[in-house]
Amino acid sequence: DASSGMTMRHRSGYFGVLAPICCLLVFLLLTLVASYKPVVIVHGLFDSPSDFQQLLGFINETHPGTNVTVVDLFDRGESLKPLWQQVEGFRHAIYPIMQNAADGVHLVCYSQGGLICRGILSTMPDHNVDTFISLSSPQMGQYGLDYLRWLFPKHMKSNLYRLCYTQLGQDFSICNYWNDPHHRDLYLNNSNFLALLNDERINPNATDWKKNLLRIRKLVLIGGPDDGVITPWQSSMFAFYDVNETVRDMTSQLVYLQDTFCLKTLYARGDIRFYTMPGVPHTLWHSNRTVYDTCIAKWLT
């Protein structure tokens, strides 16, 4: 009858209006999901991908559809292998992800992984990393062993240079970034990873490494005073001890003042962000929701 015909016309009219709106919403949703750059996570000392399930959950919740890879290499005890060996392995694993990401990728690099990522960024002339997030990483080195009490005697810290600054010692990742402020010359002459990465010793590739690092858009540095492992904790902010074990901030470091690896250039560009988060012990950085929401989420677009 006439009333049912009018109802049908009304319904088809609604569908006619709603259909394009629904299509537009689906298109926008797909575009939003597709717009998230892939995220690559590089773990730290004695870790493995299984330790990062909560971080994966956070990313999937706030940035649904993001392609997230926790690279499964050098897990647990294997993470003690020399860092240049790890850099090479991680670089080979990450390169295909970069090649498939036209708009670039983000790196989230935790603890020792932050140094591995710097090695990757410095030695890859064609990387497409947008944001490099350094999550409680000893970027200026480590001078403390409280977290390895079970491995080293109490007074080992002041004597570890005797092992670390030898050819044998440099076969262990921890020694690759051991930075003893009381034996500076030995560090400069024998550190074949951190001193080289910082361009503190002669490096024929230094110019290229600087150009490569500067390809990143942002450097995000995250750390805090209750870390309990990174020593001094300010190493996560490119600060470090002087000879008196007084912490000097990033802008007082020789590598900054001389811009040896373009840290000063990045800072002058306005492309370094610092996040100091109290109350976070070292092993919880990647599972702390406040840290994620405050320091990480906004950079993963």
Disulfide bonds with the S-S distance in Angstrom:
Cys109-Cys117 2.03
Cys164-Cys175 2.13
